[in-house]
Amino acid sequence: MSYLHLGAKVSNQNGGNAEGEPEAFLRYERQLRLLGREGQRKLKAATVMVAGIGGLGGTAALYLATAGIGRLILAHEGVIGEPDLNRQILMDAERIGQERMATAVQSLKRLNPEVVIEGYNAKITAASEAWVRRADLVIDARYDFPERYELNRLCVAARKPMVEAAMYGFEVSLTMVIPGVTPCLACIYPEQEQDWEPFGFPVLGATSGLAGCLAALEAVKWIAGIGEPLVHRMLRFHTLDLSQFVVALRRNPDCACCKSR
């Protein structure tokens, strides 16, 4: 496991102060009309963990960074492969065979040098608990069921809200897990698919990117305190005909993961 850490630059450009907060919020001028200065300050003060920086998680991380999240904690293992490049927008074709995380962190820093980024070349395991506990919100963008269940368990134990985002082919799925309030992932999907092949499902970059955008939007809404989050509800969106529906969710009182919460 490797760890990369890049800190924020403190600048007095555009009326900034010694704490690095621009008085005019010039970078975020257009979104201030939606979030207000207080909402923007909440983003700046927030830490979001994104588990997975592929087509879905990388897009979510990109839009959180450009929105002005103060700190990102990123986790994803491995090196860049050519089949990644149809969807993983933080990657670089000139770095095939090199560590994925280092490239992702550099891409995000080029977009917004002010964001503090911790990047871990690692899968989600029980050892990821420290990252979850330091986050204000977690986005689950992992590609396999064991890691998703483990991240769900860690979020429930730490009582951290989690945006659960997924895609398969042309379909997007999104909900929010609020420990002790909403169903957790194990309530919704109590059994893992035994024949699931994590690298065998079809992926179109635009579909994974759409899922990532929705995940980032849900995170911004939750942190800034605007809109209505997907609590007790799951969005299913079909991109081929642009149809969508929302499913009501209920907690499983016998859930092995969250029943004690």
SERO-4910 file (N, C-alpha, C, O; in steps of 0.05 Angstrom, whole numbers):
BEGIN
 pado doro    nc1    nc2    nc3   cac1   cac2   cac3    cc1    cc2    cc3    oc1    oc2    oc3
  Met    A     17    -24      0      0      0      0     18     25      0     36     27     17
  Ser    A     13     43    -18     27     68    -19      9     91    -12    -16     88    -15
  Tyr    A     20    113     -4      4    136      5     16    161     -7     40    166     -5
  Leu    A     -1    177    -20      7    203    -30     -8    224    -16    -32    221    -11
  His    A      5    246    -10     -8    268      4      1    294     -8     24    300     -8
  Leu    A    -18    309    -19    -12    335    -30    -30    356    -16    -54    353    -16
  Gly    A    -18    377     -6    -33    397     10    -42    420     -7    -35    423    -30
  Ala    A    -58    437      6    -69    460     -7    -49    483     -9    -31    485      9
  Lys    A    -51    499    -29    -35    523    -31    -51    546    -18    -75    549    -22
  Val    A    -37    563     -3    -50    586     10    -42    610     -6    -18    616    -10
  Ser    A    -62    624    -16    -56    647    -33    -73    671    -26    -95    668    -15
  Asn    A    -63    694    -31    -78    719    -26    -89    730    -52    -99    752    -53
  Gln    A    -87    714    -74    -99    724    -99   -129    726    -96   -142    712    -81
  Asn    A   -140    745   -112   -169    749   -112   -180    755    -85   -203    748    -78
  Gly    A   -164    769    -68   -174    777    -43   -174    756    -22   -189    758     -2
  Gly    A   -157    736    -24   -155    715     -5   -143    724     21   -129    744     22
  Asn    A   -148    709     43   -137    715     69   -116    695     76   -109    677     61
  Ala    A   -104    698    100    -82    681    108    -90    652    112    -73    634    111
  Glu    A   -116    647    116   -126    620    119   -131    606     92   -138    582     92
  Gly    A   -126    620     70   -130    608     44   -158    609     34   -164    597     13
  Glu    A   -176    623     47   -204    625     38   -207    651     22   -205    672     33
  Pro    A   -211    649     -4   -214    673    -21   -239    689    -13   -261    678    -11
  Glu    A   -235    715     -8   -257    731      1   -279    733    -20   -303    734    -13
  Ala    A   -272    732    -46   -292    734    -67   -301    707    -77   -319    705    -94
  Phe    A   -288    685    -68   -294    658    -77   -294    658   -108   -312    646   -120
  Leu    A   -275    671   -121   -276    675   -150   -277    648   -165   -292    646   -184
  Arg    A   -262    628   -156   -263    602   -169   -291    590   -170   -299    576   -189
  Tyr    A   -307    596   -149   -333    583   -146   -356    603   -151   -378    598   -142
  Glu    A   -350    624   -165   -369    646   -168   -396    636   -179   -417    645   -170
  Arg    A   -395    618   -199   -421    610   -211   -437    592   -193   -462    593   -193
  Gln    A   -424    575   -177   -439    557   -159   -448    571   -133   -465    561   -119
  Leu    A   -435    593   -127   -443    608   -103   -473    617   -105   -486    620    -85
  Arg    A   -482    620   -130   -510    628   -134   -529    606   -125   -553    610   -120
  Leu    A   -519    581   -124   -534    558   -116   -530    550    -87   -549    543    -72
  Leu    A   -505    552    -78   -497    542    -51   -496    564    -31   -499    559     -7
  Gly    A   -490    589    -39   -485    611    -21   -457    608     -8   -444    588    -10
  Arg    A   -448    629      5   -422    629     17   -420    609     39   -399    596     43
  Glu    A   -441    606     55   -441    586     77   -439    558     66   -424    542     77
  Gly    A   -454    552     45   -452    526     33   -424    520     22   -414    498     25
  Gln    A   -411    540     10   -384    537      0   -364    533     23   -346    517     20
  Arg    A   -368    546     45   -351    542     68   -354    514     79   -334    501     88
  Lys    A   -378    503     78   -382    476     88   -367    456     70   -356    436     80
  Leu    A   -367    461     44   -352    443     26   -322    445     33   -308    424     34
  Lys    A   -312    469     37   -284    473     42   -276    459     68   -253    450     70
  Ala    A   -294    458     87   -288    446    113   -291    415    113   -284    402    133
  Ala    A   -302    404     92   -310    376     92   -287    358     81   -271    366     65
  Thr    A   -288    333     91   -271    312     81   -288    290     70   -306    280     84
  Val    A   -284    283     45   -299    261     32   -280    239     24   -259    244     12
  Met    A   -287    215     31   -272    191     22   -286    180     -3   -310    175     -3
  Val    A   -270    175    -24   -281    162    -48   -267    135    -51   -243    134    -56
  Ala    A   -282    114    -48   -271     87    -50   -274     78    -78   -296     70    -87
  Gly    A   -252     79    -93   -252     72   -122   -251     97   -139   -267    115   -136
  Ile    A   -231     98   -156   -227    122   -173   -227    114   -203   -213    126   -219
  Gly    A   -243     94   -209   -246     86   -237   -266    104   -252   -266    128   -247
  Gly    A   -281     93   -270   -299    110   -286   -320    124   -269   -327    147   -275
  Leu    A   -330    111   -248   -350    123   -230   -337    140   -209   -343    164   -207
  Gly    A   -320    128   -193   -308    143   -171   -289    165   -180   -288    186   -167
  Gly    A   -275    161   -202   -258    182   -213   -273    207   -221   -265    229   -216
  Thr    A   -297    202   -233   -314    225   -241   -324    239   -216   -325    264   -215
  Ala    A   -333    224   -196   -342    236   -171   -320    253   -158   -325    275   -149
  Ala    A   -296    241   -157   -274    256   -145   -267    281   -160   -262    302   -148
  Leu    A   -269    280   -186   -263    304   -203   -282    326   -196   -274    349   -192
  Tyr    A   -308    320   -195   -328    341   -191   -329    351   -162   -337    373   -156
  Leu    A   -321    334   -143   -318    343   -116   -294    362   -113   -296    382    -99
  Ala    A   -272    355   -126   -249    373   -125   -255    400   -138   -248    420   -126
  Thr    A   -267    400   -161   -273    426   -174   -294    441   -159   -296    466   -161
  Ala    A   -311    428   -143   -332    442   -128   -320    455   -103   -333    473    -91
  Gly    A   -296    447    -95   -283    460    -72   -283    444    -46   -281    455    -24
  Ile    A   -286    417    -48   -284    401    -24   -256    405    -12   -236    407    -26
  Gly    A   -255    408     15   -229    414     27   -209    391     26   -186    396     21
  Arg    A   -218    366     31   -200    344     31   -213    319     18   -237    313     23
  Leu    A   -198    305      2   -207    280    -10   -189    258      0   -164    260      0
  Ile    A   -201    236      9   -187    211     15   -194    191     -6   -217    183     -8
  Leu    A   -175    182    -22   -180    165    -45   -167    138    -40   -144    136    -30
  Ala    A   -180    117    -48   -169     90    -46   -175     74    -71   -198     72    -79
  His    A   -154     63    -83   -157     46   -107   -130     33   -112   -109     47   -111
  Glu    A   -130      7   -117   -104     -7   -121    -97     -9   -151   -114     -5   -168
  Gly    A    -72    -17   -156    -65    -25   -183    -53     -5   -201    -48     18   -193
  Val    A    -48    -13   -226    -35      4   -246    -55      9   -269    -75     -5   -271
  Ile    A    -49     28   -285    -66     36   -308    -63     15   -330    -40      8   -338
  Gly    A    -85      5   -340    -86    -13   -363   -100      0   -386   -117     17   -382
  Glu    A    -94     -8   -410   -107      4   -433   -137      2   -433   -151     20   -441
  Pro    A   -149    -21   -423   -178    -23   -422   -191     -3   -403   -215      1   -404
  Asp    A   -175     10   -385   -186     30   -367   -193     56   -381   -210     71   -371
  Leu    A   -181     61   -403   -181     87   -415   -207     95   -429   -210    117   -438
  Asn    A   -226     76   -431   -252     83   -443   -270     98   -423   -291    108   -430
  Arg    A   -261    100   -397   -279    111   -377   -264    125   -354   -276    143   -341
  Gln    A   -239    118   -348   -226    128   -324   -212    155   -331   -189    155   -340
  Ile    A   -227    176   -328   -219    202   -339   -196    215   -324   -185    235   -334
  Leu    A   -189    205   -301   -166    216   -286   -139    203   -296   -118    212   -287
  Met    A   -141    183   -313   -117    168   -321   -104    182   -345   -115    201   -356
  Asp    A    -81    171   -353    -65    183   -375    -54    160   -392    -41    142   -382
  Ala    A    -60    162   -418    -51    141   -437    -21    138   -438    -11    117   -444
  Glu    A     -6    159   -430     23    157   -431     34    143   -406     58    139   -403
  Arg    A     16    136   -387     25    124   -362     14     95   -358     12     86   -336
  Ile    A      8     82   -381     -1     54   -379     21     38   -366     44     39   -373
  Gly    A     12     21   -346     31      5   -331     41     18   -305     55      6   -289
  Gln    A     35     44   -302     44     58   -277     21     59   -257     -3     54   -264
  Glu    A     27     66   -232      8     66   -211    -15     85   -217    -11    108   -224
  Arg    A    -39     74   -214    -64     89   -220    -67    113   -201    -74    135   -210
  Met    A    -62    109   -175    -68    130   -156    -51    155   -160    -61    177   -158
  Ala    A    -25    151   -165     -7    174   -169    -17    192   -192    -17    216   -190
  Thr    A    -26    179   -214    -36    195   -237    -62    209   -230    -66    232   -237
  Ala    A    -79    196   -215   -105    208   -207   -101    232   -190   -114    253   -194
  Val    A    -83    230   -170    -78    253   -152    -67    277   -168    -75    299   -164
  Gln    A    -48    272   -186    -37    293   -202    -58    306   -220    -58    331   -223
  Ser    A    -76    290   -231    -97    301   -248   -115    319   -232   -123    341   -242
  Leu    A   -123    311   -208   -140    327   -192   -127    353   -182   -140    374   -181
  Lys    A   -101    351   -176    -87    375   -167    -84    396   -189    -83    420   -184
  Arg    A    -82    386   -214    -81    405   -236   -107    420   -239   -108    444   -246
  Leu    A   -129    407   -233   -156    419   -235   -160    439   -212   -171    461   -216
  Asn    A   -153    431   -188   -157    449   -165   -134    446   -145   -134    427   -129
  Pro    A   -113    463   -147    -90    461   -129    -97    465    -99    -81    458    -82
  Glu    A   -121    476    -94   -128    482    -66   -137    457    -50   -136    458    -25
  Val    A   -146    437    -64   -157    413    -49   -134    397    -38   -113    393    -51
  Val    A   -137    387    -13   -118    369      0   -126    341     -7   -149    333     -4
  Ile    A   -107    325    -17   -113    298    -27    -95    278    -13    -71    280    -13
  Glu    A   -108    257     -3    -94    233      7   -101    211    -12   -124    204    -16
  Gly    A    -81    199    -24    -85    177    -43    -72    151    -34    -48    151    -28
  Tyr    A    -88    130    -32    -78    104    -22    -80     83    -44   -102     78    -55
  Asn    A    -58     71    -51    -58     49    -70    -65     23    -55    -48      7    -49
  Ala    A    -91     20    -51   -100     -2    -33   -129     -8    -38   -145      9    -47
  Lys    A   -136    -33    -33   -164    -42    -32   -177    -34     -6   -164    -24     12
  Ile    A   -203    -37     -4   -218    -32     20   -218    -57     37   -228    -78     29
  Thr    A   -206    -55     61   -205    -77     80   -212    -66    108   -218    -43    110
  Ala    A   -210    -83    128   -215    -74    155   -195    -52    163   -201    -35    180
  Ala    A   -172    -52    151   -151    -32    157   -159     -5    146   -146     15    153
  Ser    A   -180     -3    130   -189     23    119   -205     39    139   -214     61    133
  Glu    A   -209     28    163   -226     40    183   -218     69    189   -235     86    192
  Ala    A   -192     74    191   -182    101    198   -191    122    177   -197    144    184
  Trp    A   -190    114    152   -198    133    131   -228    139    133   -236    162    131
  Val    A   -244    119    138   -273    123    141   -279    141    165   -296    159    162
  Arg    A   -266    136    187   -272    152    211   -264    181    208   -275    199    221
  Arg    A   -244    187    191   -236    215    187   -253    230    166   -251    254    163
  Ala    A   -270    215    152   -287    227    131   -313    237    143   -324    226    162
  Asp    A   -324    258    131   -351    267    138   -372    252    121   -395    250    130
  Leu    A   -363    242     99   -381    227     81   -364    209     64   -341    215     57
  Val    A   -375    186     57   -361    166     40   -377    161     15   -401    159     16
  Ile    A   -363    158     -7   -375    150    -32   -365    122    -39   -340    118    -42
  Asp    A   -383    103    -43   -376     76    -50   -377     73    -80   -398     74    -92
  Ala    A   -353     70    -92   -351     66   -121   -334     42   -128   -322     41   -149
  Arg    A   -334     22   -110   -317     -2   -115   -331    -20   -135   -355    -18   -140
  Tyr    A   -315    -37   -148   -325    -54   -169   -332    -82   -161   -343    -97   -177
  Asp    A   -327    -89   -136   -333   -117   -127   -349   -117   -101   -347    -98    -85
  Phe    A   -364   -138    -98   -382   -140    -75   -368   -141    -48   -376   -128    -29
  Pro    A   -346   -157    -45   -333   -159    -19   -324   -132     -8   -328   -127     16
  Glu    A   -313   -115    -25   -304    -89    -16   -328    -71    -10   -327    -55     10
  Arg    A   -349    -73    -25   -372    -56    -19   -385    -64      8   -392    -47     23
  Tyr    A   -387    -90     13   -397    -99     39   -379    -90     62   -389    -82     83
  Glu    A   -353    -91     58   -334    -83     79   -336    -53     84   -336    -45    107
  Leu    A   -338    -38     63   -341     -9     66   -367     -2     80   -368     15     98
  Asn    A   -388    -16     73   -414    -12     86   -411    -18    116   -422     -3    133
  Arg    A   -398    -40    123   -394    -47    151   -379    -26    166   -386    -18    188
  Leu    A   -358    -15    153   -341      5    166   -357     31    170   -355     44    191
  Cys    A   -374     39    151   -390     63    153   -411     60    175   -417     79    190
  Val    A   -424     36    176   -444     31    197   -431     33    225   -441     45    243
  Ala    A   -407     20    228   -394     21    254   -385     49    262   -387     56    285
  Ala    A   -377     65    242   -367     92    248   -390    112    247   -385    136    252
  Arg    A   -414    103    239   -437    121    236   -431    143    216   -437    167    222
  Lys    A   -420    136    193   -414    155    172   -433    152    149   -438    130    140
  Pro    A   -445    174    139   -463    171    116   -447    162     91   -424    170     87
  Met    A   -460    146     74   -447    135     51   -465    138     27   -489    131     27
  Val    A   -455    149      5   -468    149    -20   -461    123    -34   -438    118    -41
  Glu    A   -482    107    -39   -478     81    -52   -485     84    -82   -508     87    -89
  Ala    A   -464     84    -99   -468     88   -127   -458     64   -143   -436     54   -137
  Ala    A   -473     56   -164   -464     33   -180   -475     36   -208   -494     51   -213
  Met    A   -463     21   -226   -473     20   -254   -468     -7   -265   -449    -21   -257
  Tyr    A   -484    -15   -284   -480    -40   -299   -491    -36   -327   -515    -31   -331
  Gly    A   -473    -37   -347   -482    -33   -374   -493     -5   -378   -478     15   -377
  Phe    A   -519     -3   -383   -532     22   -388   -549     31   -364   -565     50   -366
  Glu    A   -545     19   -341   -562     25   -317   -546     37   -295   -524     28   -289
  Val    A   -558     57   -282   -545     70   -259   -563     66   -234   -587     66   -236
  Ser    A   -550     62   -211   -564     58   -186   -552     77   -165   -527     79   -163
  Leu    A   -569     89   -149   -558    109   -129   -576    110   -105   -601    110   -107
  Thr    A   -564    110    -81   -579    114    -56   -560    125    -35   -536    126    -40
  Met    A   -571    133    -12   -554    141     10   -559    123     34   -582    116     41
  Val    A   -537    115     47   -539     99     71   -532    117     95   -510    127     97
  Ile    A   -551    120    113   -547    136    137   -549    116    160   -572    108    167
  Pro    A   -527    108    173   -528     88    194   -548     95    216   -548    117    226
  Gly    A   -564     75    223   -584     79    244   -609     92    235   -628     95    250
  Val    A   -610    101    210   -633    114    199   -644     99    175   -668     92    174
  Thr    A   -627     95    155   -636     82    130   -627     53    129   -611     44    146
  Pro    A   -637     38    109   -625     11    105   -595     14     98   -587     33     84
  Cys    A   -579     -5    107   -552     -6     98   -550    -24     73   -570    -35     64
  Leu    A   -527    -26     61   -523    -41     37   -531    -71     41   -543    -83     23
  Ala    A   -525    -81     65   -532   -109     70   -562   -113     73   -572   -135     69
  Cys    A   -577    -92     81   -606    -94     82   -617    -96     54   -635   -112     48
  Ile    A   -606    -80     35   -616    -79      8   -608   -103     -8   -624   -115    -23
  Tyr    A   -583   -112     -4   -573   -135    -18   -562   -155      3   -537   -155      8
  Pro    A   -579   -171     15   -570   -188     37   -551   -210     29   -537   -221     45
  Glu    A   -551   -217      3   -534   -239     -6   -518   -231    -30   -528   -217    -48
  Gln    A   -492   -238    -30   -474   -232    -52   -479   -251    -75   -483   -275    -71
  Glu    A   -478   -241   -100   -481   -258   -123   -456   -276   -125   -434   -266   -127
  Gln    A   -460   -302   -125   -437   -320   -125   -422   -322   -151   -398   -327   -152
  Asp    A   -436   -316   -173   -423   -318   -199   -413   -291   -210   -408   -288   -234
  Trp    A   -412   -271   -192   -404   -244   -201   -375   -244   -209   -357   -254   -195
  Glu    A   -370   -233   -233   -342   -230   -242   -337   -200   -244   -347   -186   -262
  Pro    A   -320   -189   -226   -317   -160   -224   -306   -147   -249   -311   -123   -254
  Phe    A   -290   -161   -264   -279   -150   -289   -294   -159   -314   -285   -154   -336
  Gly    A   -317   -172   -310   -331   -183   -333   -355   -168   -341   -367   -174   -362
  Phe    A   -364   -148   -325   -388   -134   -333   -382   -111   -353   -361    -99   -352
  Pro    A   -402   -105   -370   -397    -85   -391   -398    -57   -380   -414    -51   -362
  Val    A   -381    -39   -391   -379    -12   -381   -377      8   -405   -359      5   -421
  Leu    A   -395     27   -406   -393     49   -424   -385     74   -408   -397     79   -387
  Gly    A   -365     88   -417   -354    110   -401   -375    131   -393   -375    141   -371
  Ala    A   -393    137   -412   -413    157   -406   -432    149   -384   -441    165   -368
  Thr    A   -438    123   -382   -456    113   -361   -442    114   -334   -454    124   -315
  Ser    A   -417    105   -332   -403    107   -307   -398    136   -299   -399    143   -275
  Gly    A   -393    153   -319   -390    182   -313   -415    194   -302   -414    211   -284
  Leu    A   -438    186   -314   -464    196   -304   -468    188   -275   -477    204   -258
  Ala    A   -462    163   -268   -465    153   -241   -446    169   -222   -454    176   -200
  Gly    A   -422    175   -231   -403    190   -215   -413    219   -210   -410    229   -188
  Cys    A   -424    231   -231   -435    258   -228   -458    259   -208   -459    277   -191
  Leu    A   -476    239   -209   -498    238   -190   -488    233   -161   -499    244   -143
  Ala    A   -467    216   -159   -456    212   -132   -444    237   -121   -448    244    -97
  Ala    A   -429    252   -137   -417    277   -128   -439    298   -121   -436    312   -101
  Leu    A   -460    298   -137   -482    317   -131   -495    310   -105   -502    328    -89
  Glu    A   -499    284   -100   -512    276    -75   -494    284    -51   -504    292    -30
  Ala    A   -468    281    -54   -449    289    -33   -450    319    -28   -450    327     -5
  Val    A   -450    334    -49   -451    364    -46   -476    372    -32   -476    389    -15
  Lys    A   -499    360    -40   -524    367    -28   -524    361      2   -533    377     18
  Trp    A   -513    337      9   -513    329     37   -495    348     54   -503    357     76
  Ile    A   -472    354     44   -453    371     59   -462    399     61   -461    412     82
  Ala    A   -472    410     39   -481    438     39   -508    442     51   -516    464     57
  Gly    A   -523    420     56   -549    422     68   -570    433     50   -587    448     59
  Ile    A   -570    425     25   -590    435      6   -604    411     -7   -594    388     -7
  Gly    A   -628    416    -17   -642    396    -32   -652    373    -14   -652    375     10
  Glu    A   -660    351    -27   -671    328    -13   -654    304    -21   -655    294    -43
  Pro    A   -638    293     -2   -621    270     -8   -638    245    -12   -661    243     -4
  Leu    A   -625    225    -24   -639    199    -30   -638    182     -5   -625    161     -3
  Val    A   -654    190     15   -656    176     40   -681    158     39   -703    168     32
  His    A   -678    133     46   -699    113     44   -709    109     16   -731     98     11
  Arg    A   -693    117     -4   -701    114    -32   -677    107    -49   -654    113    -42
  Met    A   -682     92    -70   -661     85    -89   -669     94   -117   -691     87   -126
  Leu    A   -652    109   -131   -657    117   -158   -646     96   -177   -623     87   -174
  Arg    A   -661     87   -197   -652     70   -219   -657     85   -245   -679     94   -250
  Phe    A   -636     88   -260   -637    104   -285   -627     87   -308   -605     76   -307
  His    A   -643     85   -329   -636     70   -353   -629     89   -375   -646    104   -385
  Thr    A   -604     88   -384   -595    108   -403   -604    103   -432   -604    122   -447
  Leu    A   -611     79   -439   -619     74   -467   -645     87   -474   -647     97   -497
  Asp    A   -664     89   -456   -689    103   -461   -694    127   -443   -715    139   -444
  Leu    A   -674    132   -425   -675    155   -406   -698    152   -387   -709    172   -377
  Ser    A   -707    128   -382   -728    124   -362   -716    121   -334   -693    113   -332
  Gln    A   -731    127   -314   -721    125   -287   -744    119   -268   -768    125   -274
  Phe    A   -738    108   -245   -758    104   -224   -743    104   -198   -719     99   -196
  Val    A   -758    110   -177   -747    111   -150   -761     90   -133   -786     88   -132
  Val    A   -746     73   -120   -756     51   -103   -754     59    -74   -734     69    -65
  Ala    A   -776     55    -59   -776     59    -31   -761     37    -17   -764     13    -24
  Leu    A   -744     43      3   -728     24     17   -735     23     47   -742     44     59
  Arg    A   -734     -1     59   -739     -3     87   -716    -19    100   -704    -37     87
  Arg    A   -710    -13    125   -689    -28    139   -698    -57    145   -722    -62    149
  Asn    A   -679    -75    145   -684   -102    153   -679   -104    183   -656   -101    191
  Pro    A   -699   -109    199   -695   -109    228   -677   -132    237   -667   -132    260
  Asp    A   -672   -151    220   -655   -174    227   -628   -172    212   -613   -192    212
  Cys    A   -622   -149    201   -597   -147    186   -573   -152    204   -571   -140    226
  Ala    A   -555   -169    196   -532   -176    212   -513   -153    215   -497   -153    233
  Cys    A   -514   -134    196   -495   -112    197   -504    -88    214   -489    -77    230
  Cys    A   -530    -80    210   -538    -55    223   -561    -57    243   -570    -37    253
  Lys    A   -570    -81    250   -593    -84    267   -587    -72    295   -606    -63    309
  Ser    A   -562    -73    304   -556    -62    331   -553    -32    331   -550    -20    352
  Arg    A   -555    -19    307   -552      9    305   -579     24    305   -580     48    304
***
